[in-house]
Amino acid sequence: KQWYQRRVRGVLLSVILTVNFVQAQELQSGEACEHSSSPLTITCNGKIDVVAAAYGVYSNTNTCSRYYNGVCIASQSLQIVEALCDGKSTCSVYAANSVFGDPCKGTAKYLIVKWYCTDDRASVVNSGGFYVGNGL
């Protein structure tokens, strides 16, 4: 809280200004491998905001050691992960054809998701205690 006073045309204006800053959120990511018993689990103190998701193989650089000559991604990957996770504080998603469909038959796939953990509190600037007076 900061206290500000200023005299304007002989009248003392006083304002208590409260500013809450929400720290910039860091983009997070995770992968899950098809045929694994472990899902990709996201946990946030606030709410999950999914910004990207892909199920299939789109890069040969992945932690699942999946390789494919070309690109095969389930077209609804982002929408499915958003439906399962957005706005929640935790969610788990399996990298499985039963969840996403099979974009490239006979090829081992993986799921990669990128998300932000958003704070429930919004950035707030408010002026509480504004008053006009004689400086008392």
DSSP file (Angstrom, degrees, kcal/mol; ACC not computed):
  #  RESIDUE AA STRUCTURE BP1 BP2  ACC     N-H-->O    O-->H-N    N-H-->O    O-->H-N    TCO  KAPPA ALPHA  PHI   PSI    X-CA   Y-CA   Z-CA
    1    1 A K              0   0    0      0, 0.0     2,-0.4     0, 0.0    17,-0.2   0.000 360.0 360.0 360.0 139.6    0.0    0.0    0.0
    2    2 A Q  E     -A   17   0A   0     15,-2.2    15,-2.7     2,-0.0     2,-0.5  -0.969 360.0-144.8-125.2 142.8    1.2    3.5   -0.8
    3    3 A W  E     -A   16   0A   0     -2,-0.4     2,-0.4    13,-0.2    13,-0.2  -0.933  20.1-175.6-108.8 122.9   -0.2    6.7    0.6
    4    4 A Y  E     -A   15   0A   0     11,-3.0    11,-2.8    -2,-0.5     2,-0.4  -0.953   5.6-178.3-121.4 139.0   -0.2    9.7   -1.8
    5    5 A Q  E     +A   14   0A   0     -2,-0.4     2,-0.3     9,-0.2     9,-0.2  -0.994   5.2 169.9-133.2 143.7   -1.2   13.3   -1.1
    6    6 A R  E     -A   13   0A   0      7,-2.4     7,-3.4    -2,-0.4     2,-0.6  -0.976  28.4-132.4-152.7 138.4   -1.3   16.2   -3.4
    7    7 A R  E     -A   12   0A   0     -2,-0.3     2,-0.5     5,-0.2     5,-0.2  -0.821  24.7-177.5 -93.7 123.7   -2.7   19.7   -3.1
    8    8 A V  E >  S-A   11   0A   0      3,-3.1     3,-2.1    -2,-0.6    -2,-0.0  -0.980  70.8 -21.4-123.8 118.0   -4.8   20.8   -6.0
    9    9 A R  T 3  S-     0   0    0     -2,-0.5    -1,-0.1     1,-0.3     3,-0.1   0.876 128.2 -49.8  50.3  43.3   -6.2   24.3   -6.0
   10   10 A G  T 3  S+     0   0    0      1,-0.2     2,-0.5    -3,-0.0    -1,-0.3   0.438 117.8 110.1  81.9  -1.2   -5.8   24.6   -2.3
   11   11 A V  E <   -A    8   0A   0     -3,-2.1    -3,-3.1   124,-0.0     2,-0.6  -0.923  65.3-132.7-111.3 131.8   -7.6   21.3   -1.6
   12   12 A L  E     -AB   7 133A   0    121,-1.2   121,-2.3    -2,-0.5     2,-0.5  -0.712  19.4-162.7 -85.7 121.6   -5.6   18.4   -0.3
   13   13 A L  E     -AB   6 132A   0     -7,-3.4    -7,-2.4    -2,-0.6     2,-0.4  -0.882   6.4-169.8-102.7 134.3   -6.3   15.1   -2.1
   14   14 A S  E     +AB   5 131A   0    117,-2.0   117,-2.0    -2,-0.5     2,-0.4  -0.980   5.8 179.1-126.9 138.3   -5.3   11.9   -0.5
   15   15 A V  E     -A    4   0A   0    -11,-2.8   -11,-3.0    -2,-0.4     2,-0.6  -0.999  20.8-152.8-139.1 134.3   -5.3    8.4   -2.0
   16   16 A I  E     -AB   3 128A   0    112,-1.2   112,-1.1    -2,-0.4     2,-0.5  -0.949  23.7-161.1-101.1 119.7   -4.3    5.1   -0.7
   17   17 A L  E     -AB   2 127A   0    -15,-2.7   -15,-2.2    -2,-0.6     2,-0.5  -0.898   8.4-169.2-109.1 124.5   -3.2    3.0   -3.7
   18   18 A T  E     - B   0 126A   0    108,-2.1   108,-2.1    -2,-0.5     2,-0.5  -0.956   6.3-177.7-112.4 126.0   -3.1   -0.8   -3.5
   19   19 A V  E     - B   0 125A   0     -2,-0.5     2,-0.5   106,-0.2   106,-0.2  -0.986   7.6-169.1-126.7 123.6   -1.4   -2.6   -6.3
   20   20 A N  E     - B   0 124A   0    104,-2.2   104,-1.1    -2,-0.5     2,-0.5  -0.953  10.5-156.7-109.6 126.4   -1.2   -6.4   -6.5
   21   21 A F        -     0   0    0     -2,-0.5     2,-0.6   102,-0.2   102,-0.0  -0.872   5.7-148.0-103.8 134.2    1.1   -7.8   -9.2
   22   22 A V        -     0   0    0     -2,-0.5     3,-0.1    97,-0.0   101,-0.1  -0.896  28.8-117.2 -98.1 123.9    0.6  -11.3  -10.5
   23   23 A Q        -     0   0    0     -2,-0.6    96,-0.2     1,-0.1     2,-0.1  -0.288  35.4 -97.3 -60.9 139.8    3.9  -12.8  -11.5
   24   24 A A        -     0   0    0      1,-0.1     2,-0.2     0, 0.0    -1,-0.1  -0.367  45.3-120.3 -58.1 133.3    4.2  -13.7  -15.2
   25   25 A Q        -     0   0    0     -3,-0.1     2,-0.4    -2,-0.1    -1,-0.1  -0.531  18.8-127.5 -82.3 143.8    3.5  -17.3  -15.6
   26   26 A E        -     0   0    0     -2,-0.2    91,-0.4    91,-0.1     2,-0.3  -0.750  22.8-116.3 -92.4 133.9    6.0  -19.7  -17.0
   27   27 A L        -     0   0    0     -2,-0.4     2,-0.3    89,-0.1    89,-0.2  -0.521  37.3-165.9 -67.5 129.6    5.1  -21.9  -19.9
   28   28 A Q  E     -C  115   0B   0     87,-3.3    87,-2.6    -2,-0.3     2,-0.3  -0.824   7.4-173.8-117.1 157.0    5.3  -25.5  -18.8
   29   29 A S  E     +C  114   0B   0     -2,-0.3     2,-0.3    85,-0.2    85,-0.2  -0.982   6.0 178.1-147.8 159.8    5.3  -28.7  -20.9
   30   30 A G  E     -C  113   0B   0     83,-2.0    83,-2.3    -2,-0.3     2,-0.3  -0.987  13.2-145.2-157.2 159.7    5.2  -32.4  -20.5
   31   31 A E  E     -C  112   0B   0     -2,-0.3     2,-0.3    81,-0.2    81,-0.2  -0.935   6.0-168.7-128.6 151.8    5.2  -35.6  -22.5
   32   32 A A  E     -C  111   0B   0     79,-2.2    79,-3.0    -2,-0.3     2,-0.3  -0.993  20.7-131.1-136.8 143.2    3.5  -39.0  -22.2
   33   33 A C  E >   -C  110   0B   0     -2,-0.3     3,-1.2     5,-0.3    62,-0.3  -0.729  22.9-111.3 -97.9 140.5    4.3  -42.1  -24.2
   34   34 A E  T 3  S+     0   0    0     75,-2.4    62,-0.2    -2,-0.3     3,-0.1  -0.379 104.6  27.9 -61.9 147.6    1.8  -44.3  -25.9
   35   35 A H  T 3  S+     0   0    0     60,-0.6     2,-0.3     1,-0.3    -1,-0.2   0.636  93.8 127.7  70.0  18.1    1.6  -47.8  -24.3
   36   36 A S    <   -     0   0    0     -3,-1.2    -1,-0.3    59,-0.3    59,-0.1  -0.789  61.5-141.8-100.0 147.5    2.7  -46.4  -21.0
   37   37 A S  S    S+     0   0    0     -2,-0.3    -1,-0.1    -3,-0.1    -3,-0.0   0.528  83.5  82.5 -82.2  -4.8    0.8  -47.0  -17.8
   38   38 A S        -     0   0    0     -5,-0.1    57,-0.3    57,-0.0    -5,-0.3  -0.881  69.2-151.7-105.0 124.6    1.5  -43.5  -16.7
   39   39 A P        -     0   0    0      0, 0.0     2,-0.7     0, 0.0    55,-0.3  -0.348  32.3 -95.2 -80.2 169.5   -0.6  -40.6  -18.0
   40   40 A L  E     -F   93   0C   0     53,-3.1    53,-2.5    -8,-0.1     2,-0.5  -0.808  48.1-162.5 -80.3 119.1    0.6  -37.0  -18.4
   41   41 A T  E     -F   92   0C   0     -2,-0.7     2,-0.5    51,-0.2    51,-0.2  -0.925   8.9-166.2-112.5 129.5   -0.5  -35.4  -15.2
   42   42 A I  E     -F   91   0C   0     49,-2.8    49,-2.1    -2,-0.5     2,-0.4  -0.948   7.3-179.4-113.9 131.4   -0.7  -31.6  -14.8
   43   43 A T  E     +F   90   0C   0     -2,-0.5     2,-0.3    47,-0.2    47,-0.2  -0.996   3.4 174.6-133.6 129.7   -1.0  -30.0  -11.4
   44   44 A C        -     0   0    0     45,-3.3     4,-0.1    -2,-0.4    -2,-0.0  -0.939  37.0-136.7-130.4 152.4   -1.3  -26.3  -10.7
   45   45 A N  S    S+     0   0    0     -2,-0.3    -1,-0.1     2,-0.1    75,-0.1   0.815 103.0  19.5 -73.0 -31.3   -1.9  -24.1   -7.6
   46   46 A G  S    S-     0   0    0      1,-0.2     2,-0.3    43,-0.1    -2,-0.2   0.374 118.8 -44.6-102.8-121.6   -4.3  -22.1   -9.7
   47   47 A K  E     -D  118   0B   0     71,-2.5    71,-3.3    -4,-0.1     2,-0.3  -0.890  50.2-114.3-121.5 150.6   -6.0  -23.2  -12.9
   48   48 A I  E     -D  117   0B   0     40,-2.7    39,-2.9    37,-0.4     2,-0.4  -0.636  23.6-172.1 -82.6 134.8   -4.6  -25.0  -16.0
   49   49 A D  E     -D  116   0B   0     67,-2.4    67,-2.1    -2,-0.3     2,-0.3  -0.879  13.1-154.2-127.5  98.1   -4.6  -23.0  -19.3
   50   50 A V  E     +D  115   0B   0     -2,-0.4    65,-0.3    65,-0.2     3,-0.1  -0.555  20.5 171.0 -75.2 130.7   -3.6  -25.4  -22.1
   51   51 A V  E     +     0   0B   0     63,-2.6     2,-0.3     1,-0.4    64,-0.2   0.593  64.2  12.9-115.0 -17.9   -2.0  -23.6  -25.1
   52   52 A A  E     +D  114   0B   0     62,-1.6    62,-2.7    26,-0.1    -1,-0.4  -0.981  56.8 169.3-157.5 147.3   -0.8  -26.5  -27.2
   53   53 A A  E     +D  113   0B   0     -2,-0.3    25,-0.5    60,-0.2     2,-0.3  -0.956   3.5 179.5-158.1 142.2   -1.2  -30.2  -27.5
   54   54 A A  E     -D  112   0B   0     58,-2.2    58,-2.3    -2,-0.3     2,-0.5  -0.959   8.3-167.4-148.5 128.5   -0.2  -32.8  -30.1
   55   55 A Y  E     +D  111   0B   0     19,-0.4    19,-3.1    -2,-0.3     2,-0.3  -0.975  63.4  39.4-115.1 122.9   -0.8  -36.6  -30.1
   56   56 A G  E    S-DE 110  73B   0     54,-2.5    54,-2.3    -2,-0.5     2,-0.4  -0.995 103.1 -54.6 145.5-139.2    1.2  -38.5  -32.7
   57   57 A V  E     + E   0  72B   0     15,-2.6    15,-2.3    -2,-0.3     3,-0.1  -0.928  58.3 146.1-139.7 115.1    4.7  -38.0  -33.9
   58   58 A Y  S    S+     0   0    0     -2,-0.4     2,-0.3     1,-0.4    -1,-0.1   0.459  70.6  33.7-125.6  -7.6    5.7  -34.6  -35.2
   59   59 A S        -     0   0    0      7,-0.1    -1,-0.4     1,-0.0     7,-0.2  -0.987  61.4-145.3-146.8 138.0    9.3  -34.4  -34.0
   60   60 A N  S    S+     0   0    0     -2,-0.3     2,-0.8     1,-0.1     5,-0.0   0.425  87.5  84.9 -83.0   3.5   11.9  -37.1  -33.7
   61   61 A T        +     0   0    0      4,-0.1     2,-0.3     3,-0.0    -1,-0.1  -0.853  64.1 121.7-103.2  95.3   13.3  -35.3  -30.7
   62   62 A N  S >  S-     0   0    0     -2,-0.8     3,-1.1     4,-0.1    50,-0.0  -0.976  70.9-115.6-151.7 159.5   11.1  -36.5  -27.9
   63   63 A T  T 3  S+     0   0    0     -2,-0.3   -30,-0.1     1,-0.2   -32,-0.0   0.598 109.9  63.3 -75.6 -10.1   11.6  -38.3  -24.5
   64   64 A C  T 3  S-     0   0    0    -32,-0.1    -1,-0.2     2,-0.1    -3,-0.0   0.484 102.7-126.2 -92.1  -2.9    9.7  -41.3  -25.8
   65   65 A S    <   +     0   0    0     -3,-1.1     2,-0.4     1,-0.2    -2,-0.1   0.901  53.1 158.6  56.0  43.8   12.2  -42.2  -28.5
   66   66 A R        -     0   0    0     -7,-0.2     2,-0.4    41,-0.0    -1,-0.2  -0.824  18.6-171.6 -98.1 137.0    9.4  -42.2  -31.1
   67   67 A Y        +     0   0    0     -2,-0.4     2,-0.3    41,-0.1    41,-0.2  -0.967  11.5 166.5-132.0 145.5   10.4  -41.8  -34.7
   68   68 A Y        -     0   0    0     -2,-0.4     2,-1.4     2,-0.1    -8,-0.1  -0.971  37.9-125.0-156.0 140.4    8.4  -41.3  -37.9
   69   69 A N  S    S-     0   0    0     -2,-0.3     2,-0.3     2,-0.1    -2,-0.0  -0.694  90.0  -0.7 -90.0  88.3    9.3  -40.2  -41.4
   70   70 A G  S    S-     0   0    0     -2,-1.4     2,-0.4     2,-0.0    -2,-0.1  -0.907  99.2 -59.8 130.4-160.9    6.9  -37.3  -41.7
   71   71 A V        +     0   0    0     -2,-0.3     2,-0.4     2,-0.0   -13,-0.2  -0.990  41.5 171.6-127.9 129.8    4.2  -35.7  -39.4
   72   72 A C  E     +E   57   0B   0    -15,-2.3   -15,-2.6    -2,-0.4     2,-0.4  -0.919  11.9 162.2-138.4 114.4    1.2  -37.5  -38.0
   73   73 A I  E     -E   56   0B   0     -2,-0.4     2,-0.3   -17,-0.2   -17,-0.2  -0.994  44.4-111.8-133.2 135.3   -0.9  -35.6  -35.4
   74   74 A A    >   -     0   0    0    -19,-3.1     3,-1.8    -2,-0.4   -19,-0.4  -0.530  29.5-137.8 -63.8 124.6   -4.4  -36.3  -34.2
   75   75 A S  T 3  S+     0   0    0     -2,-0.3     3,-0.2     1,-0.3     4,-0.2   0.726  98.7  47.3 -63.6 -24.8   -6.3  -33.3  -35.5
   76   76 A Q  T 3> S+     0   0    0     24,-0.3     4,-2.5     1,-0.2    -1,-0.3   0.172  75.3 116.5-102.2  17.1   -8.4  -32.8  -32.3
   77   77 A S  H <> S+     0   0    0     -3,-1.8     4,-2.3     1,-0.2     5,-0.2   0.922  78.3  43.5 -51.8 -53.6   -5.4  -33.1  -29.9
   78   78 A L  H  > S+     0   0    0    -25,-0.5     4,-2.7    -3,-0.2    -1,-0.2   0.927 114.2  49.5 -61.9 -46.7   -5.7  -29.5  -28.5
   79   79 A Q  H  > S+     0   0    0      1,-0.2     4,-2.1    -4,-0.2    -1,-0.2   0.877 111.5  49.7 -63.2 -37.6   -9.5  -29.6  -28.2
   80   80 A I  H  X S+     0   0    0     -4,-2.5     4,-1.7     2,-0.2    -1,-0.2   0.936 113.5  44.3 -67.0 -46.5   -9.4  -32.9  -26.4
   81   81 A V  H  X S+     0   0    0     -4,-2.3     4,-2.1    -5,-0.2     5,-0.4   0.895 112.5  52.8 -67.3 -39.0   -6.8  -31.8  -23.9
   82   82 A E  H  X S+     0   0    0     -4,-2.7     4,-1.8    -5,-0.2    -1,-0.2   0.931 108.8  50.1 -59.4 -44.9   -8.5  -28.5  -23.3
   83   83 A A  H  < S+     0   0    0     -4,-2.1    -1,-0.2     1,-0.2    -2,-0.2   0.847 116.5  42.0 -62.6 -34.2  -11.8  -30.2  -22.6
   84   84 A L  H  < S+     0   0    0     -4,-1.7    -1,-0.2    -5,-0.1    -2,-0.2   0.764 132.4  15.3 -82.6 -26.0  -10.1  -32.5  -20.1
   85   85 A C  H >< S+     0   0    0     -4,-2.1     3,-2.2    -5,-0.1   -37,-0.4   0.765  83.0 112.9-124.3 -35.4   -7.8  -29.9  -18.4
   86   86 A D  T 3< S+     0   0    0     -4,-1.8   -37,-0.2    -5,-0.4     3,-0.1  -0.154  91.8   9.7 -54.6 134.0   -8.6  -26.2  -18.9
   87   87 A G  T 3  S+     0   0    0    -39,-2.9    -1,-0.3     1,-0.3     2,-0.2   0.371 105.2 109.0  82.1  -4.6   -9.9  -24.4  -15.8
   88   88 A K    <   -     0   0    0     -3,-2.2   -40,-2.7   -40,-0.2    -1,-0.3  -0.564  68.3-136.1 -97.6 165.7   -9.0  -27.3  -13.5
   89   89 A S  S    S+     0   0    0      1,-0.3   -45,-3.3   -42,-0.2     2,-0.3   0.651  88.9  14.2 -93.3 -18.3   -6.2  -27.5  -10.9
   90   90 A T  E     +F   43   0C   0    -47,-0.2     2,-0.3    -5,-0.1    -1,-0.3  -0.990  64.9 162.6-152.4 149.0   -5.2  -31.0  -11.9
   91   91 A C  E     -F   42   0C   0    -49,-2.1   -49,-2.8    -2,-0.3     2,-0.4  -0.977  21.0-146.7-160.0 158.8   -5.8  -33.4  -14.7
   92   92 A S  E     -F   41   0C   0     -2,-0.3     2,-0.4   -51,-0.2   -51,-0.2  -0.998  12.9-173.5-132.3 135.2   -4.4  -36.6  -16.2
   93   93 A V  E     -F   40   0C   0    -53,-2.5   -53,-3.1    -2,-0.4     2,-0.3  -0.993  15.3-141.6-132.3 126.9   -4.4  -37.5  -19.9
   94   94 A Y        -     0   0    0     -2,-0.4     2,-1.4   -55,-0.3   -60,-0.1  -0.655  18.3-127.3 -85.0 141.3   -3.3  -40.9  -21.3
   95   95 A A        +     0   0    0    -62,-0.3   -60,-0.6    -2,-0.3     2,-0.3  -0.732  63.6 134.8 -82.8  91.3   -1.4  -40.9  -24.6
   96   96 A A    >>  -     0   0    0     -2,-1.4     4,-2.1   -62,-0.2     3,-1.3  -0.997  68.2-129.8-147.8 144.8   -3.7  -43.5  -26.2
   97   97 A N  H 3> S+     0   0    0     -2,-0.3     4,-2.6     1,-0.3    -1,-0.1   0.802 109.6  65.5 -60.7 -29.7   -5.6  -44.1  -29.5
   98   98 A S  H 34 S+     0   0    0      1,-0.2    -1,-0.3     2,-0.2     4,-0.1   0.742 109.9  37.2 -66.9 -21.7   -8.7  -44.6  -27.3
   99   99 A V  H <4 S+     0   0    0     -3,-1.3    -2,-0.2     2,-0.1    -1,-0.2   0.857 135.4  16.9 -92.4 -44.7   -8.5  -40.9  -26.3
  100  100 A F  H  < S-     0   0    0     -4,-2.1   -24,-0.3     1,-0.3    -3,-0.2   0.531 100.8-116.6-109.9 -10.5   -7.3  -39.2  -29.5
  101  101 A G     <  -     0   0    0     -4,-2.6    -1,-0.3    -5,-0.3    -2,-0.1  -0.305  43.8 -71.0  85.9 175.7   -7.9  -41.7  -32.4
  102  102 A D        +     0   0    0      1,-0.1     3,-0.3    -2,-0.1    -1,-0.1  -0.853  45.3 177.0-113.5  97.9   -5.0  -43.2  -34.4
  103  103 A P  S    S+     0   0    0      0, 0.0     2,-0.3     0, 0.0   -30,-0.2   0.726  81.3  23.7 -74.4 -20.5   -3.5  -40.6  -36.7
  104  104 A C  S >  S-     0   0    0      3,-0.2     3,-1.7   -32,-0.1   -32,-0.1  -0.734  86.2-140.1-147.5  93.6   -0.7  -43.0  -38.0
  105  105 A K  T 3  S+     0   0    0     -3,-0.3     3,-0.1    -2,-0.3    -3,-0.0  -0.194  83.5  16.1 -58.3 137.8   -1.6  -46.7  -37.7
  106  106 A G  T 3  S+     0   0    0      1,-0.2     2,-0.4     0, 0.0    -1,-0.3   0.495 100.2 111.0  80.3   3.9    1.2  -49.0  -36.7
  107  107 A T  S <  S-     0   0    0     -3,-1.7     2,-0.3   -41,-0.0    -1,-0.2  -0.934  70.4-122.6-114.5 132.9    3.4  -46.2  -35.4
  108  108 A A        -     0   0    0     -2,-0.4     2,-0.2   -41,-0.2   -41,-0.1  -0.543  39.9-168.8 -70.9 135.3    4.2  -45.7  -31.7
  109  109 A K        -     0   0    0     -2,-0.3   -75,-2.4   -14,-0.1     2,-0.3  -0.593  15.1-153.1-120.8 176.7    3.1  -42.2  -30.7
  110  110 A Y  E     -CD  33  56B   0    -54,-2.3   -54,-2.5   -77,-0.2     2,-0.5  -0.963  14.5-128.3-147.2 164.0    3.4  -39.7  -27.8
  111  111 A L  E     -CD  32  55B   0    -79,-3.0   -79,-2.2    -2,-0.3     2,-0.4  -0.964  20.0-174.0-115.2 129.7    1.5  -36.8  -26.4
  112  112 A I  E     -CD  31  54B   0    -58,-2.3   -58,-2.2    -2,-0.5     2,-0.4  -0.992   5.5-176.5-122.4 135.8    3.1  -33.4  -25.7
  113  113 A V  E     -CD  30  53B   0    -83,-2.3   -83,-2.0    -2,-0.4     2,-0.4  -0.983  10.9-162.6-131.3 140.9    1.2  -30.6  -23.9
  114  114 A K  E     +CD  29  52B   0    -62,-2.7   -63,-2.6    -2,-0.4   -62,-1.6  -0.982  24.9 156.9-121.4 137.2    2.1  -27.0  -23.2
  115  115 A W  E     -CD  28  50B   0    -87,-2.6   -87,-3.3    -2,-0.4     2,-0.4  -0.964  34.4-131.5-153.1 163.8    0.3  -25.1  -20.5
  116  116 A Y  E     - D   0  49B   0    -67,-2.1   -67,-2.4    -2,-0.3     2,-0.7  -0.922  18.9-136.0-114.2 146.3    0.3  -22.2  -18.1
  117  117 A C  E     - D   0  48B   0    -91,-0.4     2,-0.3    -2,-0.4   -69,-0.2  -0.932  30.2-157.6 -97.5 114.0   -0.7  -22.4  -14.5
  118  118 A T  E     - D   0  47B   0    -71,-3.3   -71,-2.5    -2,-0.7     2,-0.3  -0.679  12.8-121.5 -96.9 149.0   -2.8  -19.3  -14.0
  119  119 A D        -     0   0    0     -2,-0.3   -73,-0.1   -73,-0.2   -97,-0.0  -0.637  12.4-134.4 -85.5 142.2   -3.5  -17.6  -10.6
  120  120 A D  S    S+     0   0    0     -2,-0.3     2,-0.4   -75,-0.1    -1,-0.1   0.777  88.3  81.4 -65.6 -25.1   -7.1  -17.2   -9.5
  121  121 A R  S    S-     0   0    0      1,-0.0     2,-0.2     3,-0.0    -2,-0.2  -0.660  74.8-145.3 -84.9 135.1   -6.3  -13.7   -8.5
  122  122 A A        -     0   0    0     -2,-0.4     2,-0.3     1,-0.1  -102,-0.1  -0.562  34.7 -86.5 -90.3 160.7   -6.3  -11.1  -11.3
  123  123 A S        -     0   0    0     -2,-0.2     2,-0.5  -101,-0.1  -102,-0.2  -0.522  55.5-163.7 -63.5 131.0   -4.0   -8.1  -11.4
  124  124 A V  E     +B   20   0A   0   -104,-1.1  -104,-2.2    -2,-0.3     2,-0.5  -0.973  24.0 178.1-127.5 131.5   -5.7   -5.5   -9.4
  125  125 A V  E     +B   19   0A   0     -2,-0.5     2,-0.4  -106,-0.2  -106,-0.2  -0.978  22.1 161.0-125.4 118.2   -5.2   -1.8   -9.1
  126  126 A N  E     -B   18   0A   0   -108,-2.1  -108,-2.1    -2,-0.5     2,-0.7  -0.977  36.1-140.5-137.0 153.4   -7.6   -0.1   -6.9
  127  127 A S  E     +B   17   0A   0     -2,-0.4     3,-0.5  -110,-0.2     2,-0.3  -0.879  28.3 179.3-113.7  99.7   -7.8    3.1   -5.1
  128  128 A G  E     +B   16   0A   0   -112,-1.1  -112,-1.2    -2,-0.7    -2,-0.0  -0.722  62.7  24.4 -95.9 150.4   -9.2    2.6   -1.7
  129  129 A G  E    S+     0   0A   0     -2,-0.3     2,-0.3     1,-0.2    -1,-0.2   0.742  74.8 167.3  72.9  25.0   -9.7    5.4    0.8
  130  130 A F  E     +     0   0A   0     -3,-0.5     2,-0.3  -115,-0.1    -1,-0.2  -0.552  12.0 155.0 -70.7 129.9   -9.8    8.2   -1.7
  131  131 A Y  E     -B   14   0A   0   -117,-2.0  -117,-2.0    -2,-0.3     2,-0.5  -0.996  41.2-133.2-153.5 158.2  -11.0   11.3   -0.1
  132  132 A V  E     +B   13   0A   0     -2,-0.3     2,-0.3  -119,-0.2  -119,-0.2  -0.945  47.6 131.8-109.8 130.2  -10.9   15.1   -0.4
  133  133 A G  E     -B   12   0A   0   -121,-2.3  -121,-1.2    -2,-0.5    -2,-0.0  -0.855  66.8 -85.6-159.0-166.9  -10.2   16.9    2.8
  134  134 A N  S    S-     0   0    0     -2,-0.3  -121,-0.1  -123,-0.1    -2,-0.0   0.128  76.9 -89.0-103.8  20.0   -8.2   19.6    4.5
  135  135 A G              0   0    0   -123,-0.3  -122,-0.1     1,-0.0  -124,-0.0   0.522 360.0 360.0  91.3   5.1   -5.2   17.4    5.3
  136  136 A L              0   0    0      0, 0.0    -1,-0.0     0, 0.0     0, 0.0   0.470 360.0 360.0 -83.0 360.0   -6.4   16.0    8.6
